[in-house]
Amino acid sequence: MRIAFLTHEPFYPPSGGGSAEAVYLVQEMVRRGHEVHVFCPQIENATKTSEQFEIHFHLFTKWEMGRYTSFRTPKYLLYPRELEKMVATTAESKPFDLIVSQHTIASVAAARLRKTLDVPVVMNFLDFLTGFMETWPVWLAPRVLLKRLKQFEITLPSRSMADGVMTVSNPLAEIFAGAGFPIPRICPIYYGYDAEVFPLRSSPPPAARPPVIVMHGSFDHHHLGPVAREAMIEVHRQRPDVVFEFVGKQTKALTAHIRALRSAAPNIRVEVTGFVPYDQVAKHLTNATVGIVPYEESSGTHCAFVAKAVEYLGVGLPVVSTRLKNLATYFKDEPRMRFASFSGASFASQILGWLNDPALANSEAAAATAGRVRENLDWRVISRRAVDFLETTANEFR
């Protein structure tokens, strides 16, 4: 097939969040002999990357795109129309057999192209984008506007008569089904990790070292709220030797979070790495003691299959997470994963529980967990499942 692959994120190198998935999906498409055209924002070394992945790039260059760009929201809102034009123009010389969109933003363009090009469309939702905004400050996400945006997002596949939907979780699949999209045309593929990039560590850090509580990611507003702040202050109160390490770019949200921590606990030990490429995150995780997912409660976080949790488990870290619906269901029987309620006190209790538990250093249990994660959630496994669904959907359209 000739496939148009649409995304609002630079394709390579991955910048975090859901961007890593695109690389593995495209590799699986190419491995099966499909001709893949990637429509995305400008990247460096495009010619070299095109040759490396054996794909065709169509790069958007009118303005800078990326999760850390200035005026990100208005740029994201304007991008789908430009993306639609790029795909439509390219299709004039030779039509596509399938359009695949990554995330909600690109799916807006795919919805329009479904009608104008009469080509099957599969929308891949790696999160419930507007659902995350429930925990944003009101001045950033006015509640009346947010309600309309959420409705727009969840009805997008059914309104545009998309041919298939892939989701990051079962709860997100249920939301689209509840909005009228046919259940047989929804495929939850979850979210994975690269087991080669995040290998199981050879041993836990020495017990004599101060414990390191690690969190990595893009550090947006929904990642760092009262749960994270109150938990870290309480852990510091009981264990002042603990180091909190943030692996990723120091965003405005992270800066405000650290300022609040130091205001309440001036001697709290905090380290920030700055931006770390996807393939270098693991080296920071392997030196940690516990990985954390202190997300606030929202429909977005309940639908998420949080990548950091999978990566923590993959390298051998025990994990503490708030009781997010999808994570708590998927990992309900996983002993290396512990869940807290949506309060700082509960989250701190679970962190301290790990630090005081001899099972923290159980290398056999860590290896068993990493093996289960590798078997079911390695990107190659997920990509095979996803491309099977894409091929079936395209064949049914014909």
Disulfide bonds with the S-S distance in Angstrom:
none
